[in-house]
Amino acid sequence: MSAVVNSPSGGSNAGQSQADRAYLTLRDLILTLRLRPGSPVQEEPLTKELGIGRTPFREAVKRLESESLIAIYPRRGSFVTEVNITDHALIADVRRRLEGHAAWRAAERATDADRAELEQLCELVADVSNEQAPIMAVDTRVHRTIHRCTHNRYLENTLGQYYNLALRIWCLFFDRLPDVTDHVGEHAELLKAVIAGDSERAERIAVAHVDHFEHAIRDVI
């Protein structure tokens, strides 16, 4: 089963371990709400349906627990964590700082190959449709690519966790948000700033983007 957000990790599955593939598959089912908040994460049916071994599945569950996407209760089992909307402002507070810093560092450190990939993303942003799956796929790829362009795996991993939490909230409220295409369209200027190596502008746009998302969610809660 493939998730709605195609390859949210921002790259190919080639060379990934079974544990990594299990993690990405299960994570994307949670992020795209195919495993709803509060629903049980049942090992036997999911391993059969997804073609995942029991050991990689259990490793994935433990990893997702550490990222606050799964809760494990002794003698009760594992469950997808509920979405606590009061946490949204706290998540945005962290992302505002880190996304801005990531954009700054990406503008400083992006390689020629990185910039070529960012140029391709500019074209995807310009041509994105107004349907949920492609919008979220493009948004996810832009964020994860910029995180990777920082060439700081600690920053990339931390931001990835907070982006995942925000992405699940976005999925919950997607149909109620009036300007989702414009939200993704904001990435065009961010990408151009990173490609140009304009750190200050990239940081400013990234912070404004997080603010816009936080305010949009707040308006529909």
C-alpha positions in Angstrom: 0.0 0.0 0.0 1.5 3.3 -1.0 0.7 6.5 1.0 -1.1 9.5 -0.5 2.0 11.6 0.0 4.3 9.9 -2.5 7.8 9.3 -1.2 7.6 11.8 1.7 11.2 11.1 2.6 12.1 13.1 -0.5 14.1 10.3 -2.2 14.1 6.9 -3.6 13.6 3.7 -1.7 16.7 2.2 -3.2 19.2 1.0 -0.6 16.8 1.3 2.3 16.7 -1.4 4.9 13.6 -3.4 5.7 13.3 -1.5 8.9 13.5 1.9 7.1 10.9 0.8 4.5 8.6 -0.4 7.3 9.0 2.9 9.1 8.3 5.0 6.1 5.3 2.9 5.1 3.7 3.0 8.5 4.6 6.6 9.1 2.9 7.7 5.8 -0.3 5.8 6.7 -0.4 7.8 9.9 0.4 11.1 8.3 -2.2 10.7 5.6 -4.8 9.6 8.1 -5.3 6.1 6.6 -4.5 5.1 10.1 -6.7 7.5 12.0 -5.8 9.2 15.3 -6.6 6.8 18.1 -6.8 3.7 15.9 -5.0 0.5 16.9 -1.7 -0.4 15.2 -2.3 -4.1 14.8 0.7 -6.1 13.9 -0.7 -9.2 12.3 -3.1 -7.5 9.8 -0.7 -4.7 8.9 2.3 -6.9 8.4 0.3 -9.1 6.0 -1.3 -6.1 4.2 1.9 -4.2 3.8 4.2 -7.1 3.2 6.4 -6.1 6.2 8.2 -8.6 8.5 7.4 -8.7 12.2 10.8 -7.5 13.4 11.1 -4.5 11.0 7.4 -3.6 11.9 8.2 -3.6 15.6 11.3 -1.5 15.1 9.2 1.0 13.1 6.6 1.1 15.8 9.2 1.9 18.4 10.7 4.6 16.2 7.3 6.2 15.6 6.7 6.1 19.4 9.8 8.2 19.8 8.4 10.7 17.3 5.0 11.0 19.1 3.0 9.3 16.3 2.4 6.0 18.1 1.6 5.4 21.8 2.4 2.0 23.3 0.4 0.8 26.3 1.5 -2.3 28.2 -1.1 -5.1 27.9 -3.3 -2.9 25.7 -1.2 -2.6 22.5 -0.1 0.2 20.2 -2.3 3.1 19.0 -1.9 6.1 16.7 -1.6 9.1 18.9 -4.5 11.5 19.1 -4.0 15.0 17.5 -4.1 17.6 20.3 -4.9 20.8 18.5 -3.5 22.8 21.5 -0.1 21.4 20.6 -0.3 23.1 17.2 0.9 26.5 18.4 3.8 24.8 20.3 4.8 22.8 17.1 4.7 26.1 15.1 6.8 27.8 17.7 9.6 25.2 17.2 9.2 25.1 13.4 9.3 28.9 13.1 12.8 28.9 14.5 14.1 25.7 12.9 12.6 26.2 9.4 14.0 29.7 9.2 17.4 28.4 10.3 17.2 25.5 7.8 16.4 27.9 5.0 19.4 30.1 5.9 21.8 27.1 6.1 20.4 25.6 2.8 21.1 28.9 1.0 24.6 28.8 2.4 25.4 25.2 1.9 23.4 23.9 -1.1 25.7 22.2 -3.7 25.3 22.7 -7.4 23.4 19.4 -7.6 21.1 20.6 -4.8 20.4 23.8 -6.6 19.6 21.9 -9.8 17.1 19.8 -7.8 15.6 23.0 -6.3 15.2 24.4 -9.8 13.1 21.3 -10.7 11.0 21.9 -7.6 10.3 25.4 -8.8 8.7 23.9 -11.9 6.6 21.5 -9.8 5.4 24.2 -7.5 4.3 26.3 -10.6 2.4 23.4 -12.1 0.8 21.9 -9.0 -2.9 21.1 -9.2 -5.5 22.1 -6.6 -6.1 18.5 -5.5 -5.0 17.3 -2.1 -2.6 14.5 -3.0 -0.3 16.5 -5.4 -0.4 19.6 -3.2 0.8 17.7 -0.2 3.3 15.7 -2.2 4.9 18.9 -3.5 4.8 20.6 -0.2 6.4 17.6 1.5 9.1 17.3 -1.2 10.0 21.0 -0.9 10.4 20.9 2.9 12.3 17.7 3.0 14.7 18.8 0.2 15.5 22.1 1.9 16.1 20.2 5.1 18.5 17.9 3.3 20.2 20.9 1.7 21.4 22.1 5.1 23.8 19.2 5.1 23.2 18.9 8.8 21.7 15.5 9.6 20.7 16.6 13.2 18.8 19.6 12.0 17.2 17.5 9.1 16.1 14.7 11.5 14.7 17.1 14.1 12.8 19.2 11.5 11.5 16.1 9.9 9.8 15.0 13.1 8.1 18.4 13.6 7.1 18.6 10.0 5.4 15.2 10.3 3.3 16.4 13.2 2.3 19.6 11.3 1.6 17.5 8.2 -0.9 15.3 10.0 -2.7 18.4 11.3 -2.8 19.8 7.8 -4.4 16.5 6.6 -7.1 16.8 9.2 -8.1 20.3 8.2 -7.2 20.3 4.5 -10.8 20.5 3.2 -11.5 23.5 5.5 -8.6 25.6 4.4 -9.4 28.1 1.6 -6.0 28.8 0.1 -4.0 25.6 0.1 -2.7 26.2 -3.4 -1.4 29.6 -2.4 0.2 28.0 0.6 2.3 25.7 -1.6 2.9 28.5 -4.1 4.7 30.4 -1.4 7.5 27.9 -1.8 8.5 29.4 -5.2 10.0 32.5 -3.6 11.7 30.4 -0.9 13.2 28.1 -3.5 14.5 31.1 -5.5 16.1 32.6 -2.4 17.9 29.4 -1.5 19.0 28.9 -5.1 20.4 32.4 -5.2 22.2 31.9 -1.9 20.3 34.7 -0.2 20.3 33.4 3.4 18.5 36.4 5.0 15.6 36.4 2.5 15.3 32.6 2.6 15.0 32.7 6.4 12.4 35.5 6.3 10.2 33.7 3.7 10.5 30.4 5.6 9.4 32.0 8.9 6.5 33.8 7.2 5.4 30.5 5.6 5.2 28.8 9.0 3.3 31.8 10.4 0.8 31.7 7.6 0.1 28.0 8.1 -0.2 28.4 11.9 -2.7 31.3 11.4 -4.7 29.4 8.8 -5.1 26.4 11.1 -6.0 28.6 14.0 -8.7 30.3 12.0 -10.5 27.0 11.3 -10.2 25.4 14.7 
